[in-house]
Amino acid sequence: MLLTVYLKDHGQDFLEWDIRDGVVVDSRPFQAWLWNGVLVHNEKIRRGDILDITSKIGTRMTIKYPVVRVKRVSEERQLEPVHQEGG
């Protein structure tokens, strides 16, 4: 299952994550290079939740920006290419 999770805007460089099977597969508008591959431990993600993650280097932490919206995305929909920063 693919979810798009929208995070509360506090001026950070990432506002949306696409999460498939508990793993971040895209981050918008920036920082896909940092967040892609991060493991999300929340089994069910709802509005107001704080995401519990394990970074790519194995550090367990929470994201301080609460979830403001969750959208289930059809698996038939092709994801756009991963956002690349810096050309």
C-alpha positions in Angstrom: 0.0 0.0 0.0 1.2 3.5 -0.9 0.4 6.5 1.3 1.1 10.1 0.9 1.6 11.7 4.3 1.4 15.5 4.6 3.3 17.1 7.5 2.6 20.3 9.3 4.5 23.2 7.7 7.0 24.7 10.2 9.3 25.9 7.4 11.1 22.6 7.0 12.3 21.4 3.6 10.0 18.3 3.5 6.3 18.6 3.7 5.1 15.3 2.0 6.3 11.7 2.2 5.3 8.8 0.0 5.4 5.7 2.2 5.2 2.2 0.7 5.2 -0.8 3.0 6.6 1.3 5.9 9.5 2.8 3.9 9.8 6.4 2.6 10.0 6.2 -1.2 9.8 10.0 -2.0 9.9 13.3 -0.1 8.6 16.6 -1.4 9.4 19.3 -2.1 13.1 18.6 -1.1 15.3 16.1 0.7 14.4 12.9 -1.0 18.2 12.1 -0.9 17.9 12.2 2.9 14.6 10.6 3.7 14.2 7.9 0.9 14.8 4.5 2.5 13.9 5.6 6.0 11.8 3.0 7.9 8.5 4.3 9.4 7.4 2.3 12.5 3.8 3.7 12.8 1.5 0.8 11.8 -1.5 3.1 11.2 -0.8 6.8 10.3 -3.5 9.3 11.2 -3.9 13.0 11.4 -2.1 14.4 14.4 0.4 11.5 14.6 4.1 11.9 15.2 6.1 9.6 12.9 8.4 7.1 14.6 11.3 6.3 12.3 14.7 4.6 11.9 17.1 6.6 9.8 19.3 5.0 7.1 22.2 4.9 9.6 20.0 3.1 12.1 19.1 5.9 14.5 15.6 5.6 16.0 13.8 9.0 16.4 10.6 10.8 15.9 9.8 13.5 13.3 8.6 16.6 15.3 6.2 17.8 12.6 2.7 16.2 13.1 0.8 14.6 10.3 -1.9 16.9 8.9 -3.3 14.6 6.2 -3.0 11.1 4.9 -3.9 10.0 1.4 -4.1 6.4 0.1 -2.6 6.3 -3.4 -3.7 3.7 -5.9 -1.0 1.2 -6.6 -1.8 1.6 -10.3 -0.6 5.2 -10.2 2.9 5.5 -11.3 5.0 7.6 -9.0 6.9 10.5 -10.6 10.7 10.1 -10.7 12.4 10.7 -7.4 13.1 14.4 -6.9 16.7 15.2 -7.5 18.3 18.2 -6.0 21.2 20.1 -7.5 20.8 18.9 -11.0 
